[in-house]
Amino acid sequence: MGNFPNKGQMFQTTCADCGNSCSVPFQPREGRPVYCKDCFGKHNAKDTRQNFGDKPMFSAKCDNCGNACEVPFRPTGQKPVYCRDCFSKKGGRSDTRRPEQSGASAQYNDQFRAVNAKLDAILAVLAPAKKTAIKEDTKKKQVKPKKAGKKKK
């Protein structure tokens, strides 16, 4: 870990956007904008993957439902293109990053529980065999080094 002499200390500054006074957990530097919590959220939203910002959007037709849609890439015809709804129904990345909110996660959880139960049963069968094998290894005689004898010429 690094040496942080101001750990836990808050610094008073002025938001570069709205001009309100705010506290930040770092020493503001001249020439670098500092934002309050609200304005920081606005600036940070510009960098998320969900907001395509100035990226050009291309018109396309959904290969599943046939509706017109816009996508952030140029469709080439080599791969299917889906509208937002069909994409999320087919298991593509949804608007949220929380898989527990999708319907498929319950199915996966059930499958994981079944696999874990099977693995536990396998481990239970193997566990006594491992203990026996370890005991047998420790019971084996240790090899004693040979004594140096007279050499024949």
C-alpha positions in Angstrom: 0.0 0.0 0.0 1.1 3.6 -0.5 1.8 6.2 2.0 -1.3 8.4 2.3 -0.7 11.3 4.7 -4.2 12.8 4.2 -6.1 9.5 4.5 -9.7 10.2 5.6 -9.2 14.0 5.3 -11.8 16.0 3.3 -10.9 19.1 1.4 -13.2 22.1 0.7 -13.3 23.3 -2.9 -15.6 24.8 -5.5 -17.3 22.8 -8.2 -16.0 23.7 -11.7 -19.5 23.4 -13.2 -22.1 24.7 -10.8 -19.9 26.8 -8.5 -21.2 25.3 -5.3 -18.9 24.5 -2.4 -18.2 20.8 -1.9 -15.9 18.4 0.0 -13.6 16.0 -1.8 -11.4 13.2 -0.4 -8.3 14.5 -2.2 -6.2 17.7 -2.4 -7.5 19.6 -5.4 -4.8 20.7 -7.9 -4.7 23.9 -9.8 -5.6 23.5 -13.5 -7.7 20.4 -12.9 -11.4 20.7 -12.6 -13.1 19.4 -9.5 -16.9 18.6 -9.5 -19.4 18.2 -6.7 -21.2 14.9 -6.4 -24.1 15.8 -8.7 -21.9 17.3 -11.4 -19.4 14.4 -11.2 -22.3 12.0 -11.9 -23.1 14.0 -15.0 -19.5 14.0 -16.3 -19.1 10.3 -15.4 -22.3 9.3 -17.3 -20.6 10.5 -20.5 -18.0 7.8 -20.2 -20.3 4.8 -19.6 -20.8 2.1 -22.3 -24.5 2.6 -22.2 -24.3 6.2 -23.5 -22.8 6.1 -27.0 -22.4 9.9 -26.9 -21.1 11.3 -30.2 -20.7 7.8 -31.7 -22.6 7.6 -35.0 -25.6 5.3 -35.0 -26.7 3.3 -38.0 -30.1 2.4 -39.1 -30.9 -1.4 -39.3 -33.7 -3.9 -39.4 -33.9 -6.4 -36.5 -33.3 -9.9 -37.8 -35.7 -11.3 -35.2 -38.8 -9.1 -35.1 -38.3 -7.0 -38.3 -38.6 -3.6 -36.6 -36.4 -0.7 -37.5 -33.7 0.1 -35.0 -30.4 2.0 -34.6 -27.2 0.3 -33.6 -23.8 1.8 -32.7 -22.0 -0.2 -35.5 -22.3 -0.5 -39.2 -24.2 -3.7 -40.0 -22.3 -5.8 -42.6 -24.9 -8.5 -43.2 -22.4 -11.2 -42.0 -24.0 -11.3 -38.5 -27.6 -10.9 -37.3 -28.6 -7.5 -36.0 -31.2 -7.2 -33.1 -33.1 -4.4 -31.7 -32.7 -3.6 -28.0 -35.6 -5.8 -26.9 -34.7 -8.8 -29.0 -31.1 -8.5 -28.0 -31.9 -8.6 -24.3 -34.4 -11.5 -24.8 -31.7 -13.5 -26.6 -29.4 -13.2 -23.6 -27.3 -10.2 -24.8 -26.0 -7.7 -22.3 -29.0 -5.9 -20.8 -29.2 -2.3 -19.8 -28.2 -3.2 -16.2 -25.0 -4.8 -15.1 -26.8 -6.9 -12.4 -27.3 -10.4 -13.7 -29.6 -11.3 -10.7 -32.2 -9.0 -12.2 -32.5 -11.1 -15.4 -34.8 -14.1 -15.7 -32.0 -16.4 -16.8 -30.1 -16.0 -13.6 -32.6 -18.1 -11.6 -32.2 -20.9 -14.2 -28.4 -20.7 -13.8 -28.6 -20.7 -10.0 -30.6 -23.9 -10.1 -28.1 -25.5 -12.4 -25.2 -24.4 -10.2 -26.9 -25.9 -7.2 -27.4 -29.2 -9.0 -23.7 -29.3 -10.1 -22.5 -28.4 -6.6 -24.6 -31.1 -5.1 -23.1 -33.7 -7.5 -19.6 -32.4 -6.8 -20.2 -32.7 -3.0 -21.4 -36.3 -3.5 -18.2 -37.1 -5.5 -16.0 -35.5 -2.9 -17.7 -37.4 -0.1 -16.9 -40.7 -1.9 -13.3 -39.7 -2.6 -12.6 -38.2 0.8 -12.2 -41.6 2.7 -10.1 -42.9 -0.1 -7.7 -40.0 0.2 -7.3 -40.5 4.0 -6.6 -44.2 3.5 -4.0 -43.5 0.8 -2.3 -41.0 3.0 -2.1 -43.4 5.9 -0.7 -46.2 3.7 2.0 -43.8 2.4 3.1 -42.9 6.0 3.2 -46.6 7.0 5.7 -47.5 4.3 9.2 -48.2 5.5 11.6 -45.4 5.1 14.5 -46.3 2.9 17.8 -46.3 4.9 20.9 -45.1 3.2 23.4 -47.9 2.4 26.6 -47.9 4.5 29.7 -47.2 2.6 31.7 -50.5 2.4 35.1 -51.4 1.2 35.7 -50.9 -2.5 36.8 -53.9 -4.6 39.7 -53.5 -6.9 
